[in-house]
Amino acid sequence: MNTGIQDAGNLAWKLHAVLTGVAPGELLDTYHQERHPVAERLVAFTSQIAGLALVRGETLGQLRNQVIALAAQAPGVTDWLAKRLGQLDIDYAPRLDAPASDAHHVGRRVPASGVPPHGLDWILAVPKSSGGPDGDHRIGTLTVRVLDGLDTTLLIRPDGYLAATGVPADPSAVQASLGAYALGRTP
């Protein structure tokens, strides 16, 4: 279910961007590039879990149960499993050189609790200390959020994934370049 909802969300914002003239039609080609690998990973993971659940024989069943009991005691395992099963660990642009704690990883989901979304708008998150906008407002399909504690500007796609970092703090400049950002290009 979560995968289907995210498929719909991914396609919805892209269709909206193309139909409103924010992005060129080639943006629709990125749907398959992003979502197909997610489905492949989900099917593989589900097959592994099903194989584990369906082991035959008392000895293998006991071994499975012992391994699961031990794994459940390891720190972070239940959080990892919940994110994995909930499809909240999706990363559209993995960087092998990025540390796991990299808070500004392009292609990673940005928690809505940190930067609230606004419909199908793009979100420009601007540090309060940037000298940019004074407060939250909207320009076209771009909602500006001025936030404390942010160390760089962030541009977040309508589906909640980070599109770019270090973008201009000028909302008009970003709004004019959303098509390029949508395609993963730096204007």
N, C-alpha and C positions, 0 to 999 in steps of 0.2 A: 504494500500500500504506500509506504513512504517513498519508494522509488517511483511509483506512478505519479504521485503528487509532485515530486521534484521534477520529473519529466515534463509534466504540464506547466509547472512554474518556469522552467528553463525556456520552453517553447513560447509561453505567453509573453514574457518580457521581450523576447527577440522579435516576435510578430508585432508587438506594440511598437517597438523601436523602428522597425522597417515601415509599418503602415503610417506612422506619424512623421516619417522622413528624418528621424534622428540618425538612423544607420542605413547603410546600403543593403540591398537584398542578399549579398554574400554572407551577411551575418547568420542567415538561416542555415547555411552549410556547417556552421560550428555546432549546431545541435547534435548531430551524429558524433562528431569528434569528442564532445564532452560526455554525452550520456551513454553511448554504446559501451565504452570501457567500464562504466559504473555497473551496467547490467551484467556484463561478463564477470566482473569481480563478485557481484552479489550471487549469481548462479553458482560460481565455484565455491564460495564460502558456505552457501546453503547446502550444497552437496557434501561438503566436509562435515558440517554439523549433523546432517541426516545420517551420514555414514557412521559417525560416532554414536548417535542415538540408536542406531539399528544393529549394533554389533551382536553377534550370535554367540551363545554359550555363556555359561555361568562364570567361568574364569575371566573371560574378556569383559563381561559386564561388570564384575567386581573391580577389575583393574581400571576400567573407564571411570567408574564411580569414585575410586580413590584418587585418580588423577584430577578429576573435576573438583573434588573436595579440597585437594591441595592448591589447585590453581585459584579457587575462590578466596583463599586466604592471602594470596599475594596482593600487595598494595596496587590499587588502580585497575585491577582486572575487571571488576564489575562495571566500572565507569567506561573502560575500553569496550567491553562487550555491548553495553547499552548504546554507546555512540555508533559502534559498528552495525548493530542490528537496526538502529534508528536511522541509519544512513546520514549521520551527522559528521562523519569523518571524511567525507568526500573532498578531494583536493583536485581541482582541474588542471593545475600547472605545477606538479611536484618539482622541487629543486633538490637535487641530491646534496648540494653543498649547504642547504639552509638548516640551521640548528632547529631542533624540535620546538624550542621556545620562541622562535622567530614570530613575534606578534603581528608583523606586517608582511605576511607571506602572500604574494599575489596568487590568486586562485583558491585561497582558503576561505571558508565561511567566516563572516564577521558576526559575532553574537549580537542579536537584536537588543539584548540588555545593555550593551555598551554603546551601540550606535543605532537608535531606533529607526526602523524603516518608515517609508511613507508611500503606501500604495505601490504603483509601478514606477515610481520616481527613482532616479539615480540619487545617491547620497554623497555629498561632498562634506567630509568630516574635516573641520579646520581647527587647529590648536587655538585656544583662546589667546595665546601669546603671539600669534602669527602676524598681527598687524593687519589682518584681513577683515572680514565682515565682523560686525559687532554682535550679531545675534542670529538665531535661526530664522530662515526665510526660504522662499521658493522662487526659482527663476525657471520658467518653462517646465521641463521634465526633471529639473534638478532641485533637490531639497538640500539646503545648507544647514549643517549642524555644527555649532561652535562648542567645542568640548575642552574641559580642563584635563590636564595630564596627558594629552596627546603630543607626541614628539614630531610628527610630520603630518602633512595633509594626506587624506585617504579618499579614494574614489571607489564607491561600493555600487556594484551592479544592482538592478532591481530585485534579483533573486537572492541577494545577501552575500554574494561572493566579492572579494576584494579584486577590483579591476586594475588599480594602479596606486602607487605611493609617490609622495613628493610632487604631486600635481600642483599647479598654481593655486594660490588661495583666492584668486579672482574668479568668482562663480561664472561671470560672463565668458571668460576665456575657456573654462572647462565645458560649459554648455555648448559652445561653438565646436568643440572637439569631441563630443560624445561618440560620434560615429567611429572615429579612429580608436578611441578607448574601447568601444564595444568589440572591435575586431582584435584587441590586444596589441594595438600599435600605439606608439608614443607620437603624438602630433608634433 
